[in-house]
């Protein structure tokens, strides 16, 4: 802590260090200067005596959610950016929060960096005021011009002296219009190009926070579906808007079950509120825009928050028959397209149909594929040969129910191996010895994963590779996976047995699925889940509609491969 005090003294930004309950532990001179008008700024006092409580609590919840939910998807993001006001509303602050875990792993400290952006946002408001003035100042000359031109056109036989008067009006008002427009241009150039600050946010954090917020609501349930995407937003104000719109859909359509899904389109991220009913007419949506948000910390209407995100809302039919969406497009984030430094080494392909499970088809095998529950999983290992001591380093999984990827129902865990991680594995996987030093062992993780899977059908790409690691771990963990397993590699071969490029990324591109640049275990899970759902649609079009049929088709493909390999 002494070193932290020294560092804080040297920083030029306003920095405040707090615990999980927002109790102030340290602050530097710049923070003391910035908050000099606030008596609550002091050691042992609450940060909520200085800053609006709701946005700060929201940021703390987001960081806590990431540390628990994203553990197995690679290093969790330990920072967040947001905008909040001081308790008296006198300042608007850009806040950057970083979480630093203590050695005990049971708690942490949070470092807040504050920047006063009151003036910058005032400039934005000034531009909006300038636009209003421009519209109002131009209205009269334009109306006069239009009236004079319409009169001249309507009375071609008008006496010359009267015509001259109307022509004078046109000349005079044109000159006035030009003068006022040039004045607006000069004033506009004096304003900055500052926009309301938006920050990179993962949709799973934002929507997951909303879902947890609404878990105790009576009369309806909210489910997060789809593949998480990166977007740019002021997460707190946008979450308030989504909260308001979900309640609006519930009231307007008497919707008991509501999904929130994100989609990528035209460099925007569409946040879709989905329910079973007809679309809501725009005339019913427009009044919602003028409603002030119910949380006084936001201080804006729905329309103002949407404007800050260069967004609007409308309702349309959903791709699922009988369902509709309320769509909110927001800016996407460049993080969407960040590529991994190097591709991972390609795993060897395994064609082992023993992973299909039970020899005798059970009654459930005759059910339609679309009615089954699936768990799509992926793992990272420090090698390809579990019989030679290679181990599982991470497991991630996501559930599919009724053809929907339930992104809120995920499993993710790093695993501490029994032998050191090689430098090569650390380089490619981004999993280092330091990262897994305090993580649970395979004996702890595998029973947890087995409980998460329960009786669902397992889905993986090149699944025999993963199942081989599970089999080798049976003795030490006491965990056995006897679930039916489907392999997206085999399903792709059913549809096109002559192709040879059966990497996950190549299949995704061939099926016109956006393949993001990131490469984590959880990212691959979501990519596999999207591929699996697309493959199910294509297989059903070929008449393969039940689990029994898909297993039989997979068995035929495996037998052909065995004959080819010899």
Buried (B, 14 or more C-beta within 10 A) or exposed (E): EEEBEEEBEEEEBBBBBBBEEBBBBBBBEBBEEBBEEBEBBBEEBBBBBBBBBBBBBBBBBBBBBBBEBBBBBBEBBBBBBBBBBBBEEEBBBBBBBBBEEEEEEEEBBBBBBBBBBBEBBEBBEBBEEBEEBBEEBBEEBEEBBEBBBEBBEEEEEBEEEEBEEBEEBBEBBBEBBEEBBEEBEEBEEEEEEBEBBBBBBBBBBBBBBBBBBBEEEEEBEBBBBBBBBBBBBBBBBBBBBBBBBBBBBBEBBEBEEBBBBBBBEEEBBBBBBBBBEEBBEEEEBEEBBEEEBEBEBBBBBBBBBBBBBBBEBEBEEBEBEEBBBBBBBBBBBEBBEEEBEEEBEEBEEBBBBEBBBEEEBEEBBEBEBEEBBBBBBBBBBBBBEBEEEBBBBBBBBBBBBEBBBBBBBBBBBBBBBEEEBEEEBBEBBBBBEEBBEEBBBBEEBBEBBBEBBEEBBBBBBBBBBBBBBBBBBEEEBEBEBEBBBBBBBBBBBBBEEEEEEBBBBBBBEBBEBBBBEBBBBBBBBBBBBBBBBBBBEBBBEEEBBBBBBBBBBBEBBBEEBEEEEE
